Amino acid sequence: MPGQNFIWLFVLLLFFAAFLYASVGHGGASGYLALMALFSFSPTVMKSSALVLNIFVSLISFYQYYKGGHFKWKLFWPFIITSIPASFLGAYITLDALIYKRILGILLIFSVLRLMGIIGRESIELRDINRKGALVFGAIIGLFSGMIGIGGGIILSPVILLLHWGNMKQTAAVSALFIFVNSVSGLSALLMNGIALDKLVYLWLLIAVAGGAAGAYFARRKFSDNLLKFLLAGVLMVASVKLLTMPE
């Protein structure tokens, strides 16, 4: 846990992460987990807290994209059929702290590549979704979502865009709701397993919701700031390196 001298820095960065992730249709769990890793939170606190924050921020983001008419049900349902039970199951899997941080470090690289536009670029020509493939992807992403405490958007978004199943806005809308349902599923499993939430999670929730609401609002108005993306990508990369190189 961060000391009193660093708590306000953590809160500021939390707002910043929620703002940027909501602006691209993500709940922001990877960003929250990266910050918690930098501030030396325990894996148990990281996992449960990130899921709580994810639920509210992703729902706000989805609402904004839904109002804009970007949500496509046929692009959404094939993934959640398998992801919801897989996320619930994954949350019951307790990983060794070092293994947990190694996997998180790898997943953060996906987030960096997505933010930088290296993977998941938009395609003009779209294809119909392959439902069998979506079922498989949903199960795999859902399992990792529950195990690590992410909603899965950082993996789902590049998949949809790389396979040309949706445009950028459609992908963001589907990813936001996908993150929401997986986070609810994963958190439900943790609570049923007796995991208690950190007492400060409600303060973090207020900050994340404020940042997420602002990010989603500006995103619908074509707000874009590459500098913010580079800064957050830098934070995520630092966290990834820390997690992948920490001693056993």
C-alpha positions as CSV (number, residue, x, y, z in Angstrom):
1,M,0.0,0.0,0.0
2,P,1.3,3.5,-0.7
3,G,2.3,5.7,2.2
4,Q,0.3,8.9,3.1
5,N,2.8,11.0,1.2
6,F,2.1,9.2,-2.1
7,I,-1.7,8.7,-1.8
8,W,-2.6,11.9,-3.6
9,L,-0.2,11.1,-6.4
10,F,-1.9,7.7,-6.8
11,V,-5.3,9.3,-6.8
12,L,-4.2,11.8,-9.5
13,L,-2.8,9.1,-11.7
14,L,-6.0,7.0,-11.1
15,F,-8.2,9.8,-12.5
16,F,-5.9,10.2,-15.5
17,A,-6.0,6.4,-16.2
18,A,-9.8,6.3,-15.9
19,F,-10.2,9.3,-18.2
20,L,-8.0,7.9,-21.0
21,Y,-9.3,4.3,-20.9
22,A,-12.9,5.4,-20.9
23,S,-12.2,7.6,-23.9
24,V,-11.2,4.5,-25.9
25,G,-14.1,2.3,-24.5
26,H,-12.1,0.4,-21.8
27,G,-12.9,0.0,-18.1
28,G,-9.2,0.7,-17.4
29,A,-8.4,-2.3,-15.2
30,S,-5.0,-2.7,-16.8
31,G,-4.2,0.9,-16.0
32,Y,-5.4,0.6,-12.4
33,L,-3.4,-2.6,-11.9
34,A,-0.3,-1.0,-13.4
35,L,-0.6,1.9,-10.9
36,M,-1.2,-0.5,-8.0
37,A,1.9,-2.5,-9.0
38,L,4.0,0.7,-9.1
39,F,2.7,1.6,-5.6
40,S,3.3,-2.0,-4.3
41,F,-0.3,-3.1,-3.6
42,S,-0.8,-6.8,-2.8
43,P,-2.2,-9.0,-5.6
44,T,-5.4,-9.7,-3.7
45,V,-6.1,-6.0,-3.3
46,M,-5.1,-5.3,-6.9
47,K,-7.5,-8.0,-8.3
48,S,-10.6,-7.1,-6.3
49,S,-10.2,-3.3,-6.4
50,A,-9.5,-3.2,-10.2
51,L,-12.7,-5.2,-10.9
52,V,-14.8,-2.9,-8.7
53,L,-13.4,0.2,-10.5
54,N,-13.8,-1.5,-13.9
55,I,-17.5,-2.3,-13.4
56,F,-18.5,1.4,-12.9
57,V,-16.1,3.0,-15.4
58,S,-16.9,0.5,-18.2
59,L,-20.7,1.0,-17.7
60,I,-20.3,4.8,-18.0
61,S,-18.3,4.3,-21.2
62,F,-20.8,1.8,-22.6
63,Y,-23.7,4.2,-22.0
64,Q,-22.0,7.0,-23.9
65,Y,-21.2,4.8,-26.9
66,Y,-24.7,3.3,-26.8
67,K,-26.2,6.7,-26.9
68,G,-24.1,7.3,-30.0
69,G,-25.6,4.3,-31.7
70,H,-22.4,2.3,-31.9
71,F,-23.4,-0.8,-30.0
72,K,-23.9,-4.0,-32.1
73,W,-25.6,-6.9,-30.3
74,K,-24.6,-9.4,-32.9
75,L,-21.0,-8.5,-32.3
76,F,-21.4,-8.8,-28.6
77,W,-23.3,-11.9,-27.6
78,P,-21.1,-14.7,-29.2
79,F,-18.2,-13.6,-26.9
80,I,-20.1,-13.4,-23.6
81,I,-21.7,-16.9,-23.8
82,T,-18.4,-18.4,-22.9
83,S,-16.6,-15.4,-21.3
84,I,-19.0,-15.0,-18.3
85,P,-18.6,-18.6,-16.9
86,A,-14.9,-18.6,-17.8
87,S,-14.4,-15.3,-15.9
88,F,-16.2,-16.7,-12.9
89,L,-14.1,-19.8,-12.9
90,G,-10.9,-17.8,-13.4
91,A,-11.5,-15.7,-10.4
92,Y,-11.4,-18.9,-8.2
93,I,-7.9,-19.6,-9.5
94,T,-5.3,-18.3,-7.0
95,L,-2.0,-17.7,-8.6
96,D,1.4,-17.4,-6.9
97,A,2.1,-13.7,-6.4
98,L,5.1,-13.7,-8.8
99,I,3.3,-15.6,-11.5
100,Y,0.4,-13.2,-11.2
101,K,2.7,-10.2,-11.7
102,R,4.5,-11.8,-14.6
103,I,1.2,-12.5,-16.4
104,L,0.0,-9.0,-15.7
105,G,3.3,-7.6,-17.0
106,I,2.7,-9.4,-20.3
107,L,-0.9,-8.2,-20.6
108,L,0.2,-4.6,-20.0
109,I,2.3,-4.8,-23.2
110,F,-0.9,-5.5,-25.1
111,S,-2.4,-2.3,-23.6
112,V,0.7,-0.3,-24.6
113,L,0.6,-1.6,-28.2
114,R,-3.1,-0.9,-28.4
115,L,-2.7,2.7,-27.1
116,M,0.1,3.3,-29.5
117,G,-2.0,2.1,-32.4
118,I,0.5,-0.7,-33.3
119,I,-2.2,-3.4,-33.0
120,G,-5.9,-3.1,-33.6
121,R,-6.0,-0.6,-36.3
122,E,-9.4,0.2,-37.9
123,S,-10.2,-1.5,-41.2
124,I,-12.6,0.1,-43.8
125,E,-13.8,-3.3,-45.1
126,L,-15.6,-5.3,-42.4
127,R,-16.5,-9.0,-42.3
128,D,-19.2,-10.9,-40.5
129,I,-18.2,-12.3,-37.1
130,N,-17.2,-15.9,-37.0
131,R,-19.4,-17.1,-34.1
132,K,-17.3,-20.3,-33.4
133,G,-14.2,-18.3,-33.2
134,A,-15.8,-15.7,-31.0
135,L,-16.9,-18.4,-28.6
136,V,-13.3,-19.6,-28.3
137,F,-11.9,-16.1,-27.9
138,G,-14.6,-15.4,-25.3
139,A,-13.6,-18.4,-23.2
140,I,-9.9,-17.6,-23.3
141,I,-10.2,-13.9,-22.6
142,G,-12.8,-14.5,-19.9
143,L,-10.5,-17.0,-18.1
144,F,-7.6,-14.5,-18.0
145,S,-10.0,-11.7,-17.0
146,G,-11.0,-13.6,-13.8
147,M,-7.5,-14.8,-13.0
148,I,-5.9,-11.4,-13.2
149,G,-8.7,-9.0,-12.4
150,I,-9.1,-7.3,-15.8
151,G,-12.2,-7.0,-17.9
152,G,-10.6,-8.3,-21.0
153,G,-11.0,-5.3,-23.2
154,I,-7.3,-4.9,-23.9
155,I,-7.4,-8.3,-25.6
156,L,-10.8,-8.3,-27.1
157,S,-10.4,-4.9,-28.9
158,P,-7.4,-5.9,-31.0
159,V,-9.0,-9.3,-31.8
160,I,-12.2,-7.6,-33.2
161,L,-10.2,-5.0,-35.1
162,L,-7.6,-7.4,-36.5
163,L,-10.2,-9.8,-37.8
164,H,-12.2,-6.8,-39.2
165,W,-15.4,-7.7,-37.3
166,G,-16.1,-4.1,-36.3
167,N,-15.0,-0.5,-36.7
168,M,-13.3,1.5,-33.9
169,K,-16.5,2.8,-32.3
170,Q,-18.4,-0.5,-32.5
171,T,-15.4,-2.2,-31.0
172,A,-15.2,0.3,-28.2
173,A,-18.9,-0.1,-27.4
174,V,-18.8,-3.9,-27.4
175,S,-15.5,-3.9,-25.4
176,A,-17.0,-1.6,-22.7
177,L,-20.0,-3.9,-22.1
178,F,-17.8,-7.0,-22.3
179,I,-15.6,-5.6,-19.6
180,F,-18.6,-4.8,-17.4
181,V,-20.2,-8.3,-17.5
182,N,-16.8,-10.1,-17.1
183,S,-15.9,-7.8,-14.1
184,V,-19.3,-8.5,-12.5
185,S,-18.8,-12.2,-13.0
186,G,-15.2,-12.2,-11.6
187,L,-16.0,-10.0,-8.6
188,S,-19.0,-12.1,-7.8
189,A,-16.8,-15.2,-7.6
190,L,-14.2,-13.4,-5.4
191,L,-16.9,-12.2,-2.9
192,M,-18.4,-15.7,-2.8
193,N,-15.0,-17.0,-2.0
194,G,-14.8,-14.6,1.0
195,I,-12.4,-11.9,-0.4
196,A,-13.0,-8.6,1.4
197,L,-12.7,-5.3,-0.4
198,D,-10.1,-2.8,0.6
199,K,-11.6,0.0,2.8
200,L,-10.3,2.7,0.4
201,V,-11.8,1.2,-2.7
202,Y,-14.9,3.5,-2.4
203,L,-12.7,6.6,-2.5
204,W,-10.9,5.2,-5.5
205,L,-14.2,4.4,-7.1
206,L,-15.3,8.1,-6.9
207,I,-12.1,9.2,-8.5
208,A,-12.3,6.6,-11.3
209,V,-16.0,7.3,-12.0
210,A,-15.2,11.0,-12.3
211,G,-12.3,10.4,-14.6
212,G,-14.2,7.8,-16.6
213,A,-17.3,10.1,-17.1
214,A,-15.0,12.9,-18.3
215,G,-13.1,10.6,-20.7
216,A,-16.3,9.0,-22.2
217,Y,-17.9,12.5,-22.6
218,F,-15.0,13.9,-24.5
219,A,-14.5,10.7,-26.6
220,R,-18.0,11.1,-28.1
221,R,-17.0,14.5,-29.2
222,K,-14.0,13.2,-31.0
223,F,-11.6,14.4,-28.3
224,S,-8.1,13.2,-29.0
225,D,-4.8,13.9,-27.3
226,N,-1.9,11.8,-28.4
227,L,0.3,13.3,-25.7
228,L,-2.0,11.7,-23.0
229,K,-1.7,8.4,-24.8
230,F,2.1,8.5,-24.9
231,L,2.2,9.4,-21.2
232,L,-0.1,6.6,-20.1
233,A,1.7,4.2,-22.4
234,G,4.9,5.2,-20.7
235,V,3.4,4.5,-17.2
236,L,2.2,1.1,-18.4
237,M,5.5,0.2,-19.9
238,V,7.4,1.1,-16.7
239,A,4.9,-1.0,-14.7
240,S,5.3,-3.9,-17.1
241,V,9.1,-3.8,-16.9
242,K,8.9,-3.7,-13.1
243,L,6.6,-6.7,-13.0
244,L,8.6,-8.8,-15.5
245,T,12.0,-8.1,-13.9
246,M,11.2,-8.2,-10.2
247,P,13.3,-10.9,-8.4
248,E,11.7,-14.2,-7.3
